[in-house]
């Protein structure tokens, strides 16, 4: 007996959610597979061959529409990122993460550019020139289910499917009307979210056609890092040299606020808190032209200076070094050592704590309008149309603009008297000096990202004969985005203002006083402040055609094939204003205008051969294969292929396996990026301390000989935790190549008291010739650890201060990434009437063990590392338990992520603790038309923690790891009406 499609979905494919109610909703009533023998051929995600059921060699995890409703999910990534196969990408807490300005999905942690997004099995146009899709453009209210296929799928869908695909299947036969409203808020009373959405649909012309309309409006309020105690203070890292011969005794930890860093306890400063560019300014000391005798010349602030911000220690005479201004506006030593490293101004520190001025949750506003239509033109030809319009706005908020490397003439008319005295003490008193200052008077830097996305897709499909089907699709997608950056500072205006507005200055020039805090007048601000705009466009035009059917019959079934072709053009462009193009700004990163296009022509084929069926030990045995040839205008030809098999010795036990040879072509940005500016976090290998090597010191000394000869590296510490970097694309890069395979089993035993399905799959993915940004950390390691001279050539140190001024990064084919592990799932639905009770229980467990995740030969499984881009936990699990009775549903969810080791290169590294939290949902129907849902997320109020790795993230906390719980317990209420 053939299983019908609905019961096969329940039996052989894991449902991450409420299986039965979701299927009943789609089917307009419960399905009893014991009495319904009708078979319906469908196309399963991962193949274009229509099958009598959902069995396929590739493992598929399904999230149902019901689960979106019960969890109150209106931003898709929130729910899907809880799947163990995914590593969180950009989310609501991505205020300064780099990369995209929208939400993304990342299968296996291999990068969102290697996860292909589909709607109804068709490619979704990318949202930017990176080739990545904004998940926020998916119409949540129309989702019927989401299929997640992990492992390469390039033979079926083409480039970008190396890690797998996420397929959003939308409702297209909806009848009726539905209106829902939802409000959520954190227990502390902030970060409110609101969503209202409606769906209206119906059949017409005697059921030959259906039109469904959907609309939703969503808003999310901002939360500042200063609104949470954990993200308010600046983070300081302390290195403890245990004083033993064994390096395994050494540790790195996060310092408690104003914790004493004592050499007597073998504690040393590893990384200072906050920024070395404060609103009160910093005057760099040039070791070749140093300040001298300041304790005598300016005794009030230099004769007995509290250089470590510790009131228990006596003041000392300071005669030179880097300078700053104190709270009274007087020139003083720059206080950055000892307790001053904590960036606590009240304690006298010259460092600046920027955390309170940054956002922890970004505000977001979104409007989605969607229409699906289906019409049977004839008995054999059907037209299906999807139109989707999305308007979004997201804002990020960063601390006020830091301006570094400002060259100031010695005779600037704005110089205060005490600074003039200090400058005159130098061996060459008429030399210019280098100054840095944060322009706090402008307020925070604000980035506003407005985007409109329009997609339309039309598909004609029909039958050529009883056994053959065809379809043809054309689609068009366009994204128009505008990035507005507020709070930048005009470099030219600052230079002219410091020089007293010489002839030829910009219109409206006024002298600019930046020496000390709060010195800029409104007229000065008006002159130096500049806002910038950047327009981004991406467009995709696509046409595809497919034919599938039975080639011929074998004794145990039909040999089925699918053939097809596709042509696609992607165009992307970024246009910036002159201020960004010339880099004539302090503040947001400078960007260059850039653009390009990629044309591709593809042809593919699939075949499925049934070998044996319905005989002892061979309930089913089949093999399949597929291949895809692609011709790119940029890199030439690609050839992807797959081969798989299934064997079911008995009807409730099935073994499956598939091998894929996959590839990914470079995106527009990877080919044509034109020197965009960035500020990645870094640790200078030349920082003084136990971790500095002799080789690193020698290289730094060779780069800045005069500074080193003057003793500049004695007690040297980097001034800022970020470094300026310039990123370039590479039109000569080639495609990535991957080999992936999965081996697994599906068990659907008849247990007599419920419905049970069990799946287990081993996955193995290897990607070679990686297209990667060789970033600042890569070249720092290459230079100072591996002594690669070409890497050192990319690093520019300041000859006078020894600080790293800038690093040129690059895009290239570099390295190999491998990962393997096991996915397991269990799904049990237990009707309680057989035990004398009403209702039913359901249990769903989804589990992933990442056995290995290697970048080249370095193991990252179970570790967290900025060099790899994030945390790769060894174990992830989501357990869902629910009870359903008529119109009542109660559901609990437990999410567990195993702890990760933070990779600082020590024999014993610090750890990010296990992440474990619980959510609870209660839904109650009222009458036939209304239901109300109450949701508590993070039920037990699990807390985020400050860890050493969090130093490199936002607010001193690993916000990607702790994103689900960082705001504490939250509540959501939802009301829904159906008509």
N, C-alpha and C positions, 0 to 999 in steps of 0.2 A: 504494500500500500504506500503510495506517495504521500509524504507529509505536505500539508498545505503551507503556504508561505508564513502565515501568522504563527502557527504552532512551531514551525521550524525556527522562527526567530526566538521564540521562548526556549526552545530545547537546545539549540546548538550554538547560539551566540549569547555571550554575556550581556545582560542588561544592567548597566550601571544606573539603577533607578528603580522606579516602580513598574515592574514589567506588565502585570496584568491590567491595571487600570489604564495605562497608556495605550495598550493594544486594543482594549475594549473601546476606548474613545475613538480611535481611528476606524475600527471596524463597526462602529455604531451598535455595540452589543458584545457580550462575552462570546468567545469562540470555544466550542467544545470539539476538540480534535478527534474525539472518539467517534463522532457522528458525522463530521464534515469531511468528506473524502475528495472534495474538489481540489484540483491542483492549479496553481497560478504561477506561470513562469515570470521570474523577475530578474533584474540585473543587480547583482550584489556589488557593493563597493570593493574595488580591487580587481574587477574584471568587467569586460563589456559583453561577455557571453551570458545570455539569458539562461537561467537554471530553474529546475523544478523546486528548489528549496534554497536556503541560504548557506548551504555547506560550500566551503571554498578553502583552498590551501592556505590562504593568508588569514591570520587571526584578526578578528574584528571585535572591537569593544563599542558597545552602543549605549548612548545616553538618551533617555526618552524625554518627550515633552513634559510628561508628568513630573519628572525630576526637576526640570526647570521651574515648574510651578511650585512644587513643595519646598524648594530651597529659596524661592523668591529671587531667582537669578534673572537680571535684566541686562547685565553686561556679561557676555558669553564666557570670557576668559576666567571669571570668578569661579565658576563651577568646573570648567574643563581643566583648569590648572590643578585641581585636586586629583585628577586621574594620575595614577602612579607613573604612567608612561610619559607624562609631560613634566618639564622643568619650567617654572614660571618665567615668562618674558617680561615685557613692559606691562605694568599694572597701575592701579590707582596711586601707588606710592612711588612712582617713577618720576620724581621731580627733577633730578639731575643725573639720570642714568646714562645719557648718551644714546646713540642709535635712533630709533624711531620716536616720533611724537605721538604715537598711538599704541593701542594694546595689540599684543602679538601672542602666538602660540608656538611652542618649541618642543617638538617630539624628541625624546631621549637626550635633551640638552645639546643637540647637534647644531643648533642655530635656527631661528625662525625662517631663514632663507632656504632651508632644506626641508621645510614642511609645506606641502602643497595644500591649499585651501580650495575646496569644491563646494558648489551649490547644485544639488540634484545631479551629481556626477560630472558636472561641467566646471572647467577652470574658472576661477574668479579673477577678474583683472586686479593687478597689484595696485597698492595705494601709494606707492612712491617708486622712485627710480632704483631702489634697492631690490625690487621684486617681491617685497613682503606685503601681505594683506592686513589691513586694519580690521581686526575682529569686531570692533565696535560697529561696523557697517552691516553686520548680519541681523536680519529682522527677527529678533527673539520671539515675538508673538506668533510667528508663522512656523516655527520649528516643529516638525513632527518627530524627528529623531536626529542624532548626530552619530555617524559611524567614524571610528578612529581605526585606521589600518596602519600598523607599524611595520617597518621593514620596507625596502625599496619598492616603489611602484612606478618607476620611470618607463617600463616597457608598456604600461597601459596608459599613463597620463602624461608622460614626457618629463622634461627637466623640472627640477625643484622637488621631486618626490623621493629623494634619497632616504630621508628618515621615515617617510610615510605620507599619508594623506588624512585630512580631516574633512569629511563630507557632511554638509548640512542639508538634510532632506526636508523640504518645505511642504506644507499642506497645500494641495491644489484641488481638493474636492470638498472644501468646507461648505457647510450649510448652516445658516443661522447667524446669530450676532452675539458678540461677547464684549463686555467692557470691564476693565479692571483698573484699580488704583492701588498704589503701594507706597508706604512711607517707612523709612528706616532711620534710626538714630543710635549713636553710641551711648553707653551708660553715662558718660560724662556730659552728655547733652550737646555734642557737636558733631560735625561731619554728616549732616542730614542728607538723605537721598529721597527723591520723589520720582515716581514713574506712573504714567497713565497711558494705557494702550487700549486699542479697540480692534476687533476683527469683524468683518461683515462679509458674508459670502452666500452664494446661492446658485442653483442650477437654472438653466433656461432652455427653451426649445426642446421640451420633452426630455430633458436630461442629457442632451447632446453637448451642452456647454456648461461651463462653470466660471464664475467670476468671483474672486476673493480680494477684498481690500483690507489693508492693515495699516495702522498708524500708531506711533508711540512717541512720547516726549519724556525725556529723562534729565534730571539735574542732580548734581553732587556738589556739596559745599566743601570748602577748603578747611584743612586743619594744618596749623603751623607746627614746626618742630618745637617751638617755644610753648606750645599748648600741652606738651607731655613732658613730665619730669625726666623721663629716661633719655629724651633726645635734646634736652636743653643744654647741658654742660658740654664743653669741648672735651673730646676724647684724647687721652694721653696713654701712650704705650710705654711700659717699663720692662726692661730686660734685666733679668736676675741671673748673674753669673754666680753659680752656687759656691764658687771658691774651691771646687774640687777639680781633679784632673779629668773627670768624666764629663764630656759635653752633655751627656744624657741627663745631667742634673740641672741644666740651665732651663729657664722658663721665660715666656713672654706673657704679660698680663695687662689688663686695662687698669690704669690707676684710678683709685677712688678720688672724688673731688678733693683737691689740695692734699693728697697723700704725700708724705715726705719721701723724696727719692734720695736714699741714703747710701753712700758708698760703703759705709760701715756694715750695711746689710747686703752688700754686693749688688745693689740696685743701680741701674744706669738708665738714663733717658734713651729710649729707642726712637720715639717719634713724638714731637710736640703737639699740643692741642691747638685748634684754631688756625689762624692765618698769621703769617709774619708781615702782612700788609694791612696795617690798622688805619682807622679813620684819623688818628693823630699823627700818622706819618712815620717814616723810617729813613734815616740818612745813612747810606752805605759807607762803610769805611774801606778805603782803597789801601791795601797792604803796601802798595808801592808809593803811596802819598798819604800817609796816615795822619789822623788827628793826634796832637801831642799836648801834654801838660794841662789837660782840662781841669784837673783837680785844683790847680793853682789859678787858672784863668777864670773858671766858673765854680768857685768853691761851694756855692749854695746848693747845687744839685749834683756835683761830682766828687766833693771831698769826702763824703761819708754816705755813699750810695748803697741802698739795700738791694744788691744785685740778684738775690735769689728769692725775693718776696717773702722771706721768712722773718717774722718779727723777732724770733729768738736769736737771730745771728746779728752780729755787729756790722755796721756799715763799713765799706771799704772805699779807698780812694780809687777813682777811675780816671785815667789820663787819656784814653783813646777808645777805639772800637766803634761799633755801629751805634748810632744815636737815634733818639726819638724825642717826643714831647710828653710831658706829664699832664696830669689832669688840670693843672693850673696854666697850661700853655707854655711852660718853661722847657728849654732844651735840657735833655737828661740822657743818661746812658740808655741803651736799648736793653730792657729787662726781659730776657727770654729763657734763662736757665733756672734750675731748681724748681721751686714752686711757681715761678713765673711761666713755666711751660704749660700751665693749665689755662692760660688765656683768661684769667679772672682779673678784670680791670680794677675791681675793688681792692685786690691784694697788691696792686702796683704793677701788674704785668703790662708789658708793651704789646703783647700779642692780642689778637682780636678773635673773640668767639662769635662766629657767624651763624651758628646753628639756629638761634631763636628767630632769625629773619628769613629762614628758608621754609618752604612748605614740606609737610609730611604727607598730606593727601592733596592731590591736585583737584581744583574745581573743574567740572566738566558739564557740558550741556549738549544734548543730542536730540535731533528730530529725525525720525525714520518714516517714510511713506512708501508702501510696497503694494504692488498689485500682481496677482497671478491670474492667468486666464487659460482656459482649456476649451477647445471646441472640436467636435468631430465633423470635419468638412464632408467626408463621405464615410461609408462604413469601414473603409480601409485607410483613411488619411486623417490624421489628427494634428491640430495646431496647438502649441503651448507657448505662452508668452510670460516672461517675468520682467517687471520693471521695478527698479529700486532707487530711491532718492534718499540721501543721507546728508544732513547738515550738522556738523559738530564744531564745538569750540572748547579748547582746553587751555588752561593757563598754568604756567610754572612761575615760581617766585624764588629768586636767588638773592643772596646778600648783596649790598651795594657794590658798585663797580670798583674792583681793585686795579690800580694803575701802577705798573712797575717799570723800571728802567727809564724813568724820566730824567733826562739830562738837564741840569739847571746851571746857568752861568753863575760864577762867583759873585757877580755884581748885580744880580737881579734886584730891582728896587723893592721887591716884596719881602726880602729876607729880614727876619727879626734880628735884633742886635746880638743876642747870645749866639745865634747861628753864625753870624758874621765873625764873631770872635773865634769860634771853633774852626771855621774855614781858614782864617788867617794863621792858625797854628800849624798848618801843614807845611811840609818842605816847599811845595809849589802852591802858594796861596791863591794864585789866579786861575788854577785849573777848575773846570766845571766839576760838579759832583753828581752822583746818581741818587735819585730820591724815589720813594714809593709811598703811595697813599691810597686809601679807600675813600671814594667820594660818597660818604654817607649822607650828605645833604640832599642828594638826588632821590633818596629812598631806595628800596629794593629794585633790583633788575627784574623786570616783568617780561615774560615771553608769552605771547598770545598766538595760538595756533588755530586758525579757522580753516575749515575744510568742507567742501561740498563734493559728494560722490554721486555720479549717476551711472547706472548700469541698465542696459536693456538687452534681453536675449530672446530669440525666437527660434522655436524648434518645430519642424515638420517631421512627422513620423507615420509609418504605416506598414502594411504587409505587401510583400511581393508575391507571396504564396502562403500556403498553410504553414510552411516550415521556415519561411524567410521574412525577416523584418528589416526595415531601413529607417534611418533618421538623418536629418540635416539641420545643422545649427549655425546661426550667425549671431554674433554678440558684439556689443560695443560698450566700453567702459571708459569713463573720464573722471579724473580727480583734479580739482583746482583747489590749491591751498595757499594761504597767505600767512606767513610768519612775521609778526610784528614784535620788535624788540625795543622795550622802553628802558631808559636809564643808562644808555651808553654815554661815553665821554669822548669828545672829539680831540684826538691827539694834537692836531695842528693848533687848535684853539688853546689848549693848555700851554704848548710851547710858546705861542705868541703872547699869551697873558703873562707868563712868567718873565718874559723879556720886556714887559712894559708896553706892549702893542707897538712894535716898530712899524715903519712905513711899509705898506703892502700887506698889512694884516687883514684878516677877514672882517667883513662889515660888522659893526657893533662890538668890536673888540674892547674889552676892559681889562685892566690888570687883575690877575688871578692870584689870590693868596691861598696856598694849600699847606701852609706850615703850622700844624697843630690841628686840633679838632674843631669842627663847626666854625670854620673861618670863611666859608663861601657865602657871599651875599646873594640875594635873588638875581641881581644883575650879572654876577659872575656865573651863577648856575645857568642862566638863560644863554650865556655865551658858549659855555663848554659842553652843555648837554646836547645830545643828538639821538633821535630815534631812527631806527632803520626798518626796512621792509624787505621781504624776500618772497617772491612768488614761486610756487612749485606746481608743475603740471605733469600729469602722467596720463597716457592714453593707450588703450589697447583695442585693436580691431582683430576679430577672430572669426574663422569659418571652419566648420568641421562636418564630416559626413561619415556615416557608419552603415555597415550592412552585416547582418548576422543570421545564422540559421544552421540547419542540418545539412551537412555535406553528403553523407550517406549513412546507411544503417549497418551496424555490426550486430552480432548475435545478442549482445548485452546492452544495446542502446545506440543512440545516434552519435555520430562524430559531429561535433558542433564547432563552428568557426565564427570569428568576427574579424572583419576587415574595415579599415578606415583611413582617412587622411585628414590633415589639418593644416591650415596656413594661419599665421599669426604675426602681427606687427606690434611691437611695443615702442612707444616714444616717450621720452622723459626730458624735462628741461627745468633748470633752476636759474632764475634771473634775480640778481641782487642789485641793490643801489650802489652808488659810487663809494660810500663810506665803507661798506663791507668789502667791496671788490678791491679797494686799495689797502684795506687793513688799517684805515685811519681812525680806528676806534679802540678805546678800552672798554671792556664789558663783555658782551656776548661774543661768541667766537666769530671770527671773520670767515666768510664763505665766498667762494668764487662762482661766477656764472658758469654753468656747464650744461651739456645736453648731449643727446645721442639717441640712436634708434637701433633696434634689433629686429630683423626679419627672419622668420623660420618657416620651413616647409617640412611636413612630417607625414610618414605613412606607417601603418602598423598592421599587425595581424596576430590573432590568438586562435588556438585550437585546443579542444578538449576531447579526449578519447576514452570512452568507457571500455575497460578490458574484461572485467568479470562482474557478475551481479547475481544475487539471489541464489548462491550455492554455498555449501558448507565452507566456513572460514573466509568466505568472500561475499559478504552482503553487498559490498561495493568496492571496486578497485578501478581507479581512473587516473589518467595522467593528463597534464596540460602543458602548453608552452606558448610563448608569445615573444614578439620582437617588434622593435620600433626604430625606424631610421629617421634621423633629423638632419636637416641642412640649415645651418645658421649663417647669417651674413657676416658674423664677427669671427667665428672660430672654425667654420667649416662643418664637417659631418660628425654626427654622433650615432652610435649603434648601441641600443639597450635591448636586453633580452631576459627572459625568465623561463624557468622550468619547474613544474611542481607535480605532486602526486597526492592521492588520498587512498586510504585503505580502511574499510570498515569490516572487520571480521564478523561482527554481529551488528544488529541494527542500532544498539545503544552505545557502541564503542567505535570511535573513529580516530585514525592517526593521519596526520597531515604534515606536509613539508613543502617548502618552496625556496628556490634559489633565484636571486635577481642580480643581474649585471646592470648597474645603473650609472647615470652621469648627471652632472649639473653644469649648465653653461653659465658663464659669468653674467652678472646683471649690468645694467647701464652704469650704475654708480661705481661698480668694481672696475669697469673699463675706463670710465671717463672722469672720475673725480679729479678736481683740479686744485688741490692744495688747501683744503678746508682746515681751519684752525680748530684745535681742541686743547683741553687742559686735563689730561689723565692724571690720576694719582700715581705717586711713585715714592720710593725710598732711595735716597742718594747713597751709593755704596761707600762714599768718602766721608759720611758722617763719622765723627769721632766716637769711639767706643769699642767694646770687645768684639763686635761683629765686623769691624773694618779689617780687610785683609791688606797685607803688604803690597800685593799686586794692584789692588784698587787704588791705594794711595800713590803708588808709582805712576799709574796712568793719569790720575788727576793732576799730579805734580807736573807731568809732561805737558798736559793741556794748558796749564796756567803756571809757567815757571816762576814768574816774578812773585805771584801771590804765594806760591809754595815756599820760595826762598825767604820770604819775609815772615814765615811761620804761620801763614794763614790757615793751614789745615790743623793746627794745634787747637783742639777744642771746637773744631768746625761742625756746624749743624746746618742742614738745609733750611732755608727761610720759609718756604711754602711746601705744602703737601701735594701740590699739583704743578705740572710743568707744561709749558707751551709746546704744542706739537702740531705739525702740518702734514695732512694726509693726502696722498696722491693715488689715483687709479693707475691702471696699467693696461693699455690696449693690446699688449702682447701676451697676456696671461691665457692659459688654456683651461679646458674644462676639468672639473673634479671627476674622479672615477671611484666607483664604489662596488663592493661585493657584499650582498646581504643574504642571509638565509634564516629561515625559521623551521623548527621541528616541534610538533606538538601533538596533543591528544585532546579529544572531546568525549566526555562521558555523559550520557543522558539516561541513566538506569531508571527503570520503573520501580519506584520504592513503595508504591501502594498507598501511601498516605500523603502524597504531595507531588510537586514537580521539582526535580533536581537536575541541575546541569553543572558540570565541572570541566574546567579547561586548564591546561598547562602548556606553555609554549616556551621553547628556548629560542632566543634571538641572538644573532651575531651580525654586526655591521662593521665594515672596514671602508674608510674613505681615504683615498690617496690623492696626492696632488692638490691638497686643500687650497682653496682660494681664501686667503686670510689677510687681515690687516696686521702687518708686522709692526706692533705698537711700541710705545716708549719703553715699556718694561722689557720687551724682547731685545731691543737694541742696547739697553743698559746692561742686561745680563750678558749679551754677546760681547760687549766691550770690556766690562770690568771683571767679569767672572771667567769668560772664555778667551779674552784678549784677542778679539777679532778686530783688526785695524779698520776695516771698512765700516764696521758698526760704530767705532769711535769717531769716524769722520762725520757721522750724522749728528753727533752730540756737540752742542756749542756751549761752552762754559764762559762765564764772564771773567775776563782777565783780572779785573780789580777785586771782585768779591768771591770768586771761586764757585758761585752758584751756577746751576745749569739754567741757561736762558731759554734754549729751545732744542727740540729734537725733530728731525725730518723722518716721518714714518712712511711706510710704503704698502702697496697691495701686491701680492705675489702668490705663486704656487709654492707652498711651503708645508712639508710635513704630512703626517698620516694620523688619522684619528680612528680608534677602534673602540668598540663597546660590545659587551655581551652580557646576557643575564637571563632571567626567567620571569615570565608573566604567568600568574595563576589567578583563577577566579572561581567563585562558587555562587550559585544562585538557587535558592530554595524558596518555594511558595507552598505554604502549609495551610490548607483550609481547616478550620477548627470545628466545623459541624460534625466531623467524624468522631470528635472527642466530646460532643455534647455542648459545644460553645458556639457562639456566633462569630462571624468575621473570619479573617485569615491573617496569618503572620507571613512576613517575607524577610528574607535575609540575603544580602548581597555583599560579597567580599571581593575586593580587587586588590591584588598584591603584585609588587614588582621587586625583584632582587637584582640589583646591578652588580654583577660579579666583577666586571672590569670596565674601566673607561680610561683609555690611554691616549695621550697626545704624544706622538712618537713613542719613546720608551718610558715616559713618565706616567705613573699611575695616579689617577684622580678619583677613582671610585671610593666613596666614603670620605672624600675630602672637599674642602672649600678653598678655592684659590682664585685670586684676581687674574692670574695668568691664563686660567682656563675660562674665565667669564662667569663663574658662580659655583654653587655647591652641587655636588653629585652624590646624593645620599645612597647608601648601600640598600636600604629598605624603605619602601613607601607602601602604605596600606590605607584603604578606605573601607570601613565596615558600615553598612546601612542596615538598620533593623526597623521594620515598620509593622503597624497593625491597621487594618482597614475593616470598617463595619459600615455598610450602607454609605451614608454621606459623611462619615467620620474617618479621618486618617491621622495617625500619630506616627511620627518618624524620628528616629535618632541616628546621628552619623558620628563616627569616630574617625578622625584623620590622624595618622601616625607617620612621622618621618624620622628615621634614625639619625642619631647625632653624626656630625662630620668633623673630621680633623682639619684644623686650619693650617694650611701649608706655609709655614715660615722657614722651612729648611732646617729645622732643628731635629735632633734625634727623638725628642718628645715634644710634640707641638700642642698648642692649646686646642680646645674643642668648642664647637657650637653645640649646645645641648640638644637632646631629642625634642622634637616639636610634636606635641600631642594636644588635641583640642576636640571638643564635642559641640555639636549643634542639635537643636531640638525644634521640631515643627509640629504644630497642632492645627488641623483644618476641620472645620465643621460646616456642613451644608445646612442651609435654612430653606425649607420648601424645595421646590424643584429647580429654582432659577438662581439662587444665591449661595455663595459660600464665602467663609471668612477664614483667613489663615494668620496664625501668630507664630513667629520664628524668633528663636533666641540663638544667635551665633556666639561661639566661644562661651558656652554655657557655664563652665567652671572658672571663667575669667583667667585663663592661662596668661602668663606675663612674658613679654619679650625681655631679653637680656643683652647687656653690652658685652661684646666679645672683641678680642683683638682684630678679627677680620672686619668687624663693623667700623673700624677706624677708616677704612677705605670706602665706606658706603655713606649713607645719609644720616646725620645726627648721631654718629658713633654707633649705629645699630645696623645690622644686616637686614635691611627692610625687605629685600626679596624673600629671605628665609622667614622672617617674622610677619610678613604682610598680612596673613589671615588673622593675627591676634594682636597686632601692635597697638590697636586702639582700644583693646579690652573688650568687654562684653557689649553686644549690640542687639537691638530689637527691631523687628520688622513686622508691620501689620499690612494685610492685603485684603481687599474686598473685590469680589468678582461676581458679575451678573451675566447670565446667559438667557438669550431670548430665541 
